[in-house]
Amino acid sequence: MRCLTRDVPPRSVWALEQAGVHPLLAQLYAARGITSPEELDTQLQRLLPPNSLQGTAEAARLLAHAIEQQHHLC
C-alpha cells in the first residue's frame, strides 16, 4: 500500500477551522481542494450506501490486521 501526500494550503485550513471545522478534517478537505464550508454537503442522505463502496470490506480487514499487529499506517 502506498500513501499519497498532498500539499495543504494553510489559508484554506485556517478558513475551514474558523468556520468550525475540526482541524484534522480541515486539513483533509483543504488537501482535496475544499476552501470553504459552503462547499461541504454534510447531510446524511447525500452519503453513498456503505455496500456500494468497492473495497471497503478488504480495507476494513487490512486496517483491523494493522491495528492488531500494532503496525504504523503511513
N, C-alpha and C positions, 0 to 999 in steps of 0.2 A: 504494500500500500504506500502511496506517495502523498505527502501533504502539499497542498498548494498555498503559498503565501502571497498576499496581495498588499499593495500599498493602501494605507488607510489615511484619507485626508483629515487632518486634525480639525479643520473648521467644520466639516460635516459631523464629526464625532461630537464636537462641542455643541453644535446646534441641536443635535438629537438629544444629548444629555440635558440641555437647558429646557427642552420640551418634555422632560420627564422620562425619557427612555433610559432603561438600565444601561450603565456604562459598557458592559460586555456586549449587549445587543446593539448599542450604538456603534461600536467598533465593527461588528459583523455587518450591519446594514451599510455603514459607510464604505466598507471594503467592496460591497456589491453595488455601489453607485447610488445608494439612497442618501439624499441630502436633507430631507425634511420629513417630519412625521406625517405630513399630508400625503406622502407617497405610500404610506403603510395602510393596509386594509386588515384590521385585526379582528374582524367579525368571524366567528366560528363557522358560519355557514359557507364561507368562502374557502375554507380549507379542503384539500383533497382528502378523500377517504383513505385511511391507512392501507387498506388492502389494494389500492390502486397504485401505490408507490412501489416500483420494482426494486428488488434487492433489499428491502427492509428487514426481512427475516434473517438473511445472511449477515447483514450489517449488525443486527442485534446480537446474533450468535458470536460474531467476531469481537464485538465490544464486551460482551459478558466474559468471554475467554480472556481477553486482555486484562480486564479488571481482576478476574480470579487469579491470574498469574502475576499480577502487580506490574504489568508492563507499562511503559510510558507511551502515551499516544501523541505522536508528532513530536 
